[in-house]
Structures are given as C-alpha cells and as structure tokens.
Amino acid sequence: MAGIQDLEGKTVVVTGGGSGIGGGMIRRFAKQGMQIVVADIEGDSAERAAKALREQGARAIGVACDVSKRSDVAGLADAAIAEFGAVDVACNNAGIFFGGKLREFTEGDWEWTMSVNLMGVVHGSTIFGQHMAERGSGHIVNTASIGGWAPDPNCAPYTTSKFAVVGFSEALRRDLEEDGVGVSILCPGPVATGMAKADRLRPASAGPSAATSLAAEPVMAVGMPPDDVGDLVIDGIRENATYVFTHPDFGVAFEPRFEEMRRALARAPKPRTGDVSPEDLS
C-alpha cells in the first residue's frame, strides 16, 4: 500500500505536540501546508505551539489532552473533526520517561508509564484508526523508541512500554492495511527534548518514587534536533514505512538479542506433522 504523497491541505493530530519531538513534527508538518491539531497534557503549551504556527500562516489549534484518559482522546478527535472536517494523519507521540533501579520501581511508576506510553498510543490508534478506516484512508504514526528494541534495566517501565508499542503497532498495521490506513512506528534514539523534565507531570495518584526523569538529561543534551525527526516522519508517511529509525548506528545494540534468538531457534525441535506453520501466522 502506498503512503500519502501530498500532505498539503490535510489534517494531522500530534499528541505531546507542545514541545520535543512533537514540536519538531508540527513545525515540519506546517511547512508541508498541513492543518495541525496540537495536543498536549499542558494546554498552555499546546496553545502556544499552535499560536506560533498560526503566526507563520498555518491553520492550527491547540487542545489540552491527557492521553491516558480515553475520554480525553475521544474529545481530541471530536475537536479535530469539528475544526477541520476529518483527520488524515494521527501521531500518537506523547510519552514520559524516568530512570532508576529495576527492583526499586514502584507500582505507581509502572501504572503511570503504561497509562501514558502504551495506553495513550492504544487510545489514539483505535479512535483515529476507526475514523480513518471508515474513510478508507489515513496514516498513524506511533512513537516507540530505540528502547523498544534494546532493553535497559535502568528504565525498565519505559523500555517495557516501548516494546509493547512496537508489538501493538505491528499488529495495528496488519489490521488496518485492508482499510487503506498505513501505520508507521517511530523509534527515535537520543533527541534534544525536555524529556528529562517529565517529573513535573507525575500525578499524585502515582505516589512518591526515587525514580527520576533527570536520568535522561545527559543523553537528551546531545540528541538530534526534533525538527530533523519531523522530516524523517514525513518520509515515513510518504513511504508507508513500517519503522522510522533516527540513529541507524544504534542497530548494533539490537544484534546480541537477535543473535541469541537465532541460536535459540536453531536449537528448537523440527516441526511435526500437524504443527502450526509460519504461513498460518501470516
């Protein structure tokens, strides 16, 4: 299935669009002549980002949205459709990060991470995916991470959520393909964002924790510019790429895992008559 080649005049929704990777996306989408819905849990940030786009001649609105709440994402879709008539591209990008010792992460750490990083993607994908499937066209971009391929025990909730986003998005891509809807999985490495300041977003319901987003600060400080990520996302949409990676050299971090899998597969018993074949799973 071909991707969307001409983005001009089409509508895109970006969660976590008030800053960081989302901010890079919306600026690059604006240069393509798209109509933009900037969504962010910090409504002031969403509106400031949308205002900056309007001052440059783009059509844009800001919407406060907590992606962990399905009702908020449904309201976001309603606002986008009411303003622009339809949604052509949805970027489920909002996410949080914090680091610490695996054995010390609290239940609140796990629940908060999964509610935003995974369920935020699930909510956006299913709500906007249904809208696009009914129209017979569209594209979804889900933000995972290099951490969705190379696990790190120092940010176990984060990497677990991103592994889940990769798996969910691969299934989503296969599900929506017959409806004319593409799905790409954005897997960024270090990007110069404010992710190290995510502690300020921690809800009271998550309780106290020794884990902190400041663990990301050294990596974010030397990361890729967010606008460059936006360019890669646009290329991915046009190609209907399954994966969009920002740092190809990080592939070496995946190899030990893949090699261990290859060795394990080689030791597995040969299939017997009546066993499920790989073709049965495709």
C-alpha positions, 0 to 999 in steps of 0.5 A: 500500500502506498503512503500519502504523497501530498500532505498539503491541505490535510489534517494531522493530530500530534499528541505531546505536540507542545514541545520535543519531538512533537514540536519538531513534527508540527513545525515540519508538518506546517511547512508541508501546508498541513492543518495541525491539531496540537495536543498536549497534557499542558494546554498552555503549551499546546496553545502556544505551539499552535499560536506560533504556527498560526503566526507563520500562516498555518491553520492550527489549534491547540487542545489540552489532552491527557492521553491516558484518559480515553475520554480525553482522546475521544474529545481530541478527535471530536475537536479535530473533526469539528475544526477541520472536517476529518483527520488524515494523519494521527501521531500518537507521540506523547510519552514520559520517561524516568530512570532508576533501579529495576527492583526499586520501581514502584507500582505507581511508576509502572501504572503511570508509564503504561497509562501514558506510553502504551495506553495513550498510543492504544487510545489514539490508534483505535479512535483515529484508526476507526475514523480513518478506516471508515474513510478508507484512508489515513496514516498513524504514526506511533512513537516507540523508541530505540528502547523498544528494541534494546532493553535497559534495566535502568528504565525498565517501565519505559523500555517495557512500554516501548516494546509493547508499542512496537508489538501493538503497532505491528499488529495495528498495521496488519489490521488496518492495511485492508482499510487503506490506513498505513501505520508507521512506528517511530523509534527515535534514539537520543533527541534534544527534548525536555524529556528529562523534565517529565517529573513535573507531570507525575500525578499524585495518584502515582505516589512518591518514587526515587525514580527520576526523569533527570536520568535522561538529561545527559543523553537528551543534551546531545540528541538530534534536533526534533525538527530533523525527526519531523522530516524523517516522519514525513518520509515515513508517511510518504513511504508507508514505512513500517519503522522510522529509525533516527540513529541507524548506528544504534542497530548494533545494540539490537544484534546480541538479542537477535543473535541469541534468538537465532541460536535459540531457534536453531536449537528448537525441535523440527516441526511435526506433522500437524504443527502450526506453520509460519504461513498460518501466522501470516 
